[in-house]
Amino acid sequence: MKKALKILTVIPLLYLVIVPVYLAGSTNRKSVARVSIIISDSSDYHFITGKYLHSVFLNGSGDVTGKPVRDVSLGNIEKNIKTLRELKTVEAYTTIDRKLVIWAAQRHPVMRVMPDEGGDYFIDEEGIVVRKRNAYNPRLHMVVGNINISRAMLNGVSILDTTVKNTILKDIYYLVEFIGKDSFWSAQIDQVFVDRNNEINLIPRIGNHTVHLGSAENVKTKFENLEAFYKNVLPEVGWNKYSVINLEFKDQIVCKKR
């Protein structure tokens, strides 16, 4: 009886081991029937289209349809497609029905950067710089002015990396992150402008004035002061009375009249 039970236990285990191995081997001996491109978040972000991704795949690996599955290098396919900075994750795999699947997830942009020296870029949640290459314009905080996009950044080094030094972009990243967590400031602040003195200025959506932040230090306190000024002063004197609201100095707000 015990022997019979052992046999009954072993048989399913052998089935679970042997069948997948057999199916994988059988699939490898067959040819690729078709290629399927899946962009998981295509409805949320539009950096890359399936058509463009397929063209990059063909340029790098050629047409693999009809090619034996075992001769298709999934690693090389992933390596070629990962050259697209717009993609955060890429996976290539084959299925039992001989389909080659290329699955990709796009980066999540958090701000758009347009330096005075030229260029148009997105920066994602990991601090990766991506060149803007199509008409896709998600609603993001715009960062303009005296900004340097280094070669290292363009080669995939995050602006948050410790090797990236003396860049105001890191400060602005955390500033935009702070603004984005507050529904009021996220709606109110339209642009971040870096002047020639490497100081930060904010362009609001409401009110014909500029908010001079100076540095990104003590940003929480500065915004608390600005909120109090918005609530208690501007409704009394008018939103267009001042051209500049200066938060640079500790515990005080200095305004320039229009």
ZAMARGU-4260 file (C-alpha; in steps of 0.2 Angstrom, whole numbers, plus 5000, padded with zeros to 4 digits):
<rodrens>
0) 5000/5000/5000 | 5014/5012/5005 | 5023/5008/4989 | 5008/5011/4979 | 5006/5028/4987
5) 5024/5033/4983 | 5021/5028/4965 | 5006/5039/4965 | 5015/5053/4972 | 5030/5052/4961
10) 5020/5051/4945 | 5013/5069/4946 | 5030/5075/4951 | 5038/5067/4935 | 5024/5074/4925
15) 5027/5092/4931 | 5045/5090/4927 | 5046/5081/4911 | 5031/5089/4902 | 5038/5107/4902
20) 5055/5101/4897 | 5047/5091/4883 | 5037/5105/4877 | 5051/5117/4878 | 5062/5106/4868
25) 5048/5103/4855 | 5046/5122/4853 | 5064/5125/4851 | 5064/5113/4836 | 5051/5122/4828
30) 5051/5139/4819 | 5045/5156/4824 | 5027/5158/4818 | 5025/5177/4821 | 5031/5191/4832
35) 5020/5200/4844 | 5024/5217/4851 | 5016/5222/4868 | 5019/5239/4876 | 5011/5237/4893
40) 5007/5256/4896 | 5003/5262/4878 | 4987/5270/4884 | 4996/5280/4897 | 5012/5286/4888
45) 5016/5288/4870 | 5035/5288/4869 | 5036/5273/4858 | 5023/5265/4846 | 5022/5247/4842
50) 5026/5250/4824 | 5042/5260/4829 | 5047/5246/4841 | 5045/5233/4828 | 5056/5243/4816
55) 5069/5244/4829 | 5068/5225/4832 | 5069/5222/4813 | 5084/5233/4811 | 5093/5224/4825
60) 5088/5206/4823 | 5081/5205/4806 | 5065/5195/4801 | 5065/5180/4812 | 5048/5173/4806
65) 5052/5155/4800 | 5068/5155/4809 | 5071/5140/4821 | 5066/5146/4839 | 5083/5139/4846
70) 5092/5150/4834 | 5084/5166/4840 | 5095/5175/4853 | 5082/5183/4865 | 5097/5191/4875
75) 5102/5200/4859 | 5085/5206/4855 | 5083/5213/4872 | 5100/5222/4871 | 5096/5230/4855
80) 5079/5236/4860 | 5085/5243/4877 | 5095/5256/4867 | 5078/5265/4867 | 5080/5276/4882
85) 5061/5278/4882 | 5059/5261/4888 | 5061/5256/4906 | 5059/5237/4905 | 5061/5225/4890
90) 5058/5206/4890 | 5059/5194/4875 | 5052/5177/4876 | 5044/5163/4865 | 5028/5154/4868
95) 5022/5136/4865 | 5013/5141/4850 | 5029/5147/4842 | 5026/5166/4845 | 5040/5178/4849
100) 5034/5191/4861 | 5043/5207/4864 | 5036/5215/4880 | 5040/5233/4885 | 5036/5246/4898
105) 5039/5264/4895 | 5047/5276/4907 | 5036/5287/4918 | 5040/5306/4915 | 5039/5318/4929
110) 5045/5334/4921 | 5050/5341/4904 | 5066/5351/4902 | 5071/5364/4889 | 5088/5371/4892
115) 5093/5389/4885 | 5107/5380/4875 | 5094/5370/4865 | 5086/5353/4866 | 5070/5346/4873
120) 5070/5332/4886 | 5059/5322/4898 | 5066/5316/4915 | 5058/5301/4922 | 5054/5295/4940
125) 5072/5287/4941 | 5080/5303/4935 | 5084/5296/4918 | 5085/5309/4904 | 5075/5305/4888
130) 5076/5315/4872 | 5059/5321/4865 | 5057/5313/4848 | 5039/5315/4844 | 5024/5326/4846
135) 5019/5318/4863 | 5017/5331/4876 | 5011/5325/4893 | 5005/5338/4905 | 5021/5340/4916
140) 5030/5354/4925 | 5041/5363/4912 | 5059/5367/4917 | 5068/5380/4907 | 5083/5391/4907
145) 5101/5389/4912 | 5102/5370/4913 | 5116/5359/4908 | 5112/5342/4901 | 5128/5333/4902
150) 5135/5319/4890 | 5134/5307/4905 | 5115/5310/4907 | 5112/5308/4889 | 5121/5291/4890
155) 5109/5285/4904 | 5117/5291/4920 | 5103/5297/4932 | 5103/5315/4937 | 5101/5307/4955
160) 5117/5297/4953 | 5131/5302/4966 | 5143/5304/4951 | 5133/5318/4944 | 5139/5333/4953
165) 5135/5352/4953 | 5119/5350/4943 | 5104/5360/4948 | 5093/5348/4940 | 5094/5336/4955
170) 5088/5350/4966 | 5074/5354/4954 | 5069/5335/4953 | 5066/5335/4972 | 5057/5352/4970
175) 5045/5346/4957 | 5043/5330/4967 | 5038/5341/4982 | 5026/5351/4971 | 5018/5336/4964
180) 5013/5329/4981 | 5002/5344/4984 | 4987/5346/4974 | 4986/5365/4976 | 5004/5368/4971
185) 5004/5356/4957 | 4990/5365/4949 | 4997/5382/4953 | 5015/5381/4947 | 5017/5380/4929
190) 5035/5382/4925 | 5052/5382/4934 | 5065/5394/4927 | 5083/5394/4931 | 5091/5411/4929
195) 5110/5415/4925 | 5114/5415/4943 | 5108/5397/4945 | 5094/5403/4955 | 5076/5395/4954
200) 5061/5405/4949 | 5043/5398/4948 | 5030/5404/4935 | 5012/5402/4942 | 4997/5399/4932
205) 4987/5412/4942 | 4993/5429/4945 | 5005/5440/4934 | 5020/5438/4944 | 5036/5427/4947
210) 5040/5418/4963 | 5059/5419/4966 | 5064/5404/4976 | 5083/5406/4976 | 5089/5389/4981
215) 5079/5373/4984 | 5084/5374/5003 | 5071/5375/5016 | 5058/5372/5002 | 5044/5367/5014
220) 5046/5383/5024 | 5046/5394/5008 | 5030/5386/5002 | 5022/5388/5019 | 5026/5407/5018
225) 5020/5408/5000 | 5004/5400/5005 | 5001/5412/5019 | 5005/5426/5008 | 4993/5420/4994
230) 4979/5418/5007 | 4981/5434/5018 | 4989/5447/5007 | 4985/5445/4988 | 4966/5444/4990
235) 4968/5461/4999 | 4980/5470/4987 | 4976/5461/4971 | 4985/5446/4962 | 4994/5458/4950
240) 5001/5471/4961 | 5018/5463/4962 | 5029/5457/4948 | 5041/5447/4959 | 5038/5438/4976
245) 5055/5434/4983 | 5056/5419/4995 | 5075/5419/4996 | 5077/5426/5013 | 5073/5417/5029
250) 5057/5421/5037 | 5052/5435/5026 | 5045/5439/5009 | 5051/5453/4999 | 5040/5459/4985
255) 5043/5470/4970 | 5029/5481/4964 | 5024/5481/4946
</rodrens>
